[in-house]
Amino acid sequence: MSHETWKKYLEEMKVLDKKTFSVEEIAKKHKVSVDSIIQQLIIGIKVEKEHTTDENAAKEIALDHLLELPDYYSRLKKMEK
């Protein structure tokens, strides 16, 4: 890939970047305890590390999923059975 193509690609990636909400913000949004989000986050980081070796990326992905569904990883576990 040329330098210009890479530059354009990296600029487009920034467009997709969005704020990652905190555990507290997610708990407040869903009206659940911070502890329940932390429990889900611990599971989520382990699950997402199957797709990346970057711990911060795994945490960000897990938080994004929990923003949508506060019990995302419990549901995922049930679905996989």
Beta strands, then each sheet from edge to edge (+ up, - down):
end
